Amino acid sequence: MKLIVISGRSGSGKSTALNALEDAGYNCIDNFPVILLQSLVHNTLRDASLAESKMAVCIDARSRDLERFPEILLSIDRMDVDCQVIYLDALSPTLVKRFSETRRRHPLTNANTDLRQAIDAEAEVLESIADLADLTIDTTVLTSQGLRDTMSGRVAAKSSSGISLLFRSFGFKYGVPVDADQVFDVRCLPNPHWLEELRPLTGLDQPVIDYLSGEEMVDNMFNDIAAYLNHWIPRFEDNARVYMTVAIGCTGGQHRSVYLTERLAAHFAAQFENVLVRHREIDA
């Protein structure tokens, strides 16, 4: 049995994520009570015809007994279940804007709690789940389609064995990705931005690739990052790590970080089955 638990603050995209899993063949249940999770798994495993089923449940702040999630998850881990916890989140101002645009009522608002207070309080309510997440997805700059692609490509399509690696480029001037596990700063490298003919291009374009691949400092940076990851990724795998996001950042997220992200992803795709590439500033 494969079980995916979706959680996160309201407005972060939980319904979109659950719909993506449903389209991928999962049996999905929204607003599922934490206290019933163990019974769901137990009863499913008792039925031989359902033992290989794929299920996804969404648990949000409306559920009672959220503080019991760690002990319930531990009991599920002792069963023959491939269980993953996916936590969605976004910056609080983004969540406020989404609620304002949709005019939906936040589940924690009341006569004494306004929208911003409810959104901030929700993070504390869901802390027991967030702390145990195998994968945290920051949806601040993700479109609905981008989130669906992430769920289908990284979660639903992931094989049952091996770590899933995501290499993501970004620009420091737009902020560091909050869901990154490893962050590497490559702003010290020669910058194609200062060459007029390369400025409008990106690290995906051949002239930029030719320029950066001819720089010894760029090769040294690649070799150092690759050596670090070559050494430590297997240790994370040994510790039952399911997902890892490696973020490579330059100033604007257009040239250096894109080039190195592509190069690192190609390097590790030869060693690991589940390797994905995203360019935050280009894909947005």
N, C-alpha and C positions, 0 to 999 in steps of 0.2 A: 504494500500500500504506500502511495505517495500522498503526503499531506502538506499543503502550503497554508500557513496562517498569515493573512494580510491584516495589518493594523496601521495606525497613524492618525495624525490629527485631522479633524474635519476640514474638508476642502483641499486635502493634499492629493486626492485622486484615487481613493480606495475603490470606488465603484467602477472607475475606468479600468483599474488593474484587475478587478474581479471579472469584469466582462471579457477582458483579453484572455484570461485563463479559461473562461467558459468556452470561448471560441476555439481554444486549443484542446478542448476535449475534457476539461475538468468538470466534475460535479461541484457546483458552487452554492454556498449558503451565506447570505448577508446577515449582519447583526446577530452573530452567533454567540450565545452565552458561554463564557469561559468555563463555568462549572459543568457544562455538558460535553466538553471537548474529549475528556477521557472516555466517557460512555460511547461517544460517536466512534472513536477508534476501536474500542473493544468490540462493539456490536458489528462493525464492518469486518473485522478480522475473523469473527466467528462464522461469517458466511463465506464459504470457499469461493463462491462465484464473484465476490467483491474483494478478495484478498489482494488482487493486483490493480485495484481501482485507483483513480487519481481524484483527489478531493481538495477543495480550497474553501476556507472559511474566513470571513471578515469579522474581526473583533474590534469594537470601538469603545469609546468612553461611556457609552450607555450601559455596557455590560457590568453586572455586579461581580464582586469577588475577584477583581483584577489583580489584587495582591497575591492571589493563589496561583497565578499563571506560572511562575517558576517551578513550583512543585508539581503542577500538572504536566508541564512540558517535560520534566525529568522522568515522570512515570511513563510518558509516551515514548521517550527515548529508549526505555528498557524493552519496549515491544518491537516487533519486526516492522518498523515504520520508518520510511525516509521522510523526515519532517523538517521543513524549512520555515523560518520566520522572516517575513519581508515587512519592513517598516517604512512607510512613506511620510515625508515631511516637507515643509517649505518654510521660508522665512515668514515670520508673523505678519509683517505688513502685506505680503502677498496673499496670505490667507484672509486677512481683513478685506482686501480688495475683491477677492473672489466672492466672499459672502455678500459684500455690498452690491456687486454686479448681479448676482442671482437672486438677492432678496430672500434667501433662505434663512431660517432661524437656527442658530447654533444650539446644539443639545444642552449646553451648560449655561446658557444665558437665562437670567431670571430678573426679577424686579430689582435685585441688588448687584447684579453682575452684567456689565456691558460686554459687547462683542470682543474687544481686545482683551479684557480680563479673562473671558471664557477661553479664548484661544491659548493664552499663556497658562491658565490653570490646567488645560487639557494635557499639556506636556507632562505635568507632574502626575496626573491620573494615569497616563500611559507609560510611565517610566519603567515599570516592571517588565513591559513587553519590549520597549525600545532598547533596554540594556542587553537583551538576549537575542536581538535581531541578527540573523546571518547576513542580511543585506539591507542597508539603508539607502533609499532612493530619494534624492533631493529633487523635487518637482518644481522648484521655484521658476526655472526658465524652460521647463519641459512643456510642450504642447500635449494635448490629449493623444494625438497620434504618436508623438515621441514616447510617451509613457506606454502606450500599447505595444510599440515596437520593442521597448526595453523588456516588458513582461514576456512577450512571446519569444524574443530572441535570446534573452539571458536567463529567464526563469523556466518557462514552459519547455523550451527546446534543449535545456541543459541535460546532459547525460547524467546517470545516477552516480557515476564515479568521477573523481578528479575535481580540482578546483576550477572555478570559472574566473577568468582574468579579464578585466576591462581596462584598457589603456585609453585615457582621456586627456586631450590637450585643453588648455584654458589660458586666459589672459589674466594676469594678476590685477590689472587695473579694473577688472570687473568682479573681483573677489575670488577667493579660493573655494573650490567645491567642498561643501560641508560633508559630503558622503565619501570623500577620498580616504583610503586607508594608508596610502603612501604618497607623499607629495615631493616632487623634485623641481627645484628652481633652476632654469637654464638661461636666465637673463644675462649671465656673464658671457654668453657666447656671441660671436659676431652676428650682427643684426642686419638681415637683408632689407629691413625697412628703410635704411639710410641709403640704399641704392635706388635711384629713381626708377630704373627699369624693372626692379623686382618688387617695389612697394605695393603695386596693386595686385600682386600674385599671392599665392599661399604656399605652404609647405607641401602641397599636393602637386604643384606645378613643376615641370622638369627643370626650368632655369633655376628655381630656388633649390631644388634637390641637388643639382650640379654644383651650385655655389657652396652649399653647406657640406656636402660630401667631400669637398676639396679642402676643408679646414681641419687641421690637425686637432685643434681644441674641441671641435664637435665630435670627432672620433673618440677622443679621450673621455668626454662626458658620456657618450654612448657605452663605451666599454666599462666604465665605472658603474653606471646604473645597472647594466646587464649583469655584471659580476655580482653586485649586491643582491639583485633579485634571484639570480641563479642559485645563490647560496641559501637565501632565506625562504623562498616560496615553498620548497619541500618541507621545511620545518613547520610552516603554517599548515600545510597539508597534513602532516603527522599529528597536528593538534586539532584535526577535524574541521579545518577552515573550509567553507564551501565557496565563498565569494571573496574576491579581492579587487579593489579599484585602485589603479595606479595613475596618478594625475601628474602630467608634465606641464609646467607653466612657464611662459615667457611674458613679455609686457602686454602685448595685445592678443595673443592666442592665434596668430595668423601664420607665422613662418617657422621659427625655431621649434616651438613646442609641437607643432603639427608634424614637422619632419621627423623629429625624434620619436614621437608617439607611433607613427607609421613604421618606423624602423624597428622599434622595440617590439611592437605587436608581431611583425613578420618574423623576428628572431624567436619569440616564444611560441608562435603558432607551430613551429617545427617540433616543440617539446610537449605542448599541452593541447588537449582536444578542444577546450572551450576558451577561445580568445576572441574578444570583441574590441572594436575601435570606435571611439566617438570623439568628435571635435566640437567642443561646446560653442565656441564663438562662430564657427563656420556653419554648423548644423542648425543653430538657433533660427 
